[in-house]
Amino acid sequence: MKITRIAVHKVDLPLEHPYWLSGGRLKFEVLDATFVRIDTDSGLSGWGEGTPWGHTYVAAHGPGIRAGIETMAPFVLNLDPRMVLDVERAMDLALPGHLHAKAPVDMACWDIAGQAADMPISDLMGGGSRTPAPIASSVGAKTVEDTRDVMNRYRGRGYVAHSVKIGGDVDQDIARIRDVEAHRGQNEVILYDANRGWTRQQALRVMQATEDLRVMFEQPCETLDDIAAIRSLHSAPVSVDESLVTLQDATRIARDGVAEVFGIKLNRVGGLTKAARMRDVALAHGIDMFIMATGGSVLADAEALHLAATVPDAHRLAVWACQDMLAKDIAPGRGPRNRDGHLHLPESPGLGVHPDEAALGDPVAIYESS
Ligand code: MG
């Protein structure tokens, strides 16, 4: 089987509500999504998606994905998409780094490999859990009262996992954490995500002031060095998200005890193939995982769900449904959807969901083998 054609679509995915990163930084309203269709000489086609969470979140943006695919396409055409490691190596040789541009190509290849094997991607990867995966809410409220209201709205829809965005004013953050913990439901997973919003001393002030609550924080500071530097000065469990980009980051975090949880976002780390290695590092070192799309449609959520299903249930804390934050659906009625705060693994071969091509418009680029 050979890749004969790569078609690239650019689609604006408007958010239902404007979004502010933790601490009120950096508002955005539209996600710049790239959808990739890979065709083969066998007649099978696969779909990939690359949708960064805005261009202000991490070093990734939509135009970079499309430019990266333009550079890599000549090296990917004519490869067998089922040989995902060959495709990965070709992309890494053609364009070192630029992981977010590689992820949608990797995803489309896994989609084809799954269809060719007549198996869902997670089963092809070795076995997918059918336990419904809890979806983490994204609570971007600012005050104590707003936070309580937003979380209760999510609870009303069945959510048992919450990512509460903090990382702004220290005293306000402490007050919000204390209030959330006072109203915590039984068996709820709650993560306090600072999105790099604090300096070291700000992080320490919050983490030390809430030590009695034994709550979990995500990405309290900008870098791994910062998070490592304060590690011995507080007792809270830490999840690393934005600073977990490469396999070397994963091994450093595990070896040096920088964090107890990985937040693996597939587009950021370069797709399923690379993310699966981080999963294995985590499992080898007793590190639990949040596994999520970086952003995007039901396709991106489905990809993350397949990887999450290969993690033993006890070590998978939650997934995400970014699709629920969008005002546009590019695959109406298809793929894994939020059911009572959980996503259920699709049983159809490959990714388990393809977009409605009419909703994508014409491709902005087509690369074909000669
Ligand atoms: Mg996060």
Boltz pocket constraint, residues with backbone or C-beta under 6 A from the ligand:
constraints:
  - pocket:
      binder: B
      contacts: [[A, 193], [A, 195], [A, 218], [A, 219], [A, 241], [A, 242], [A, 263]]
      max_distance: 6.0
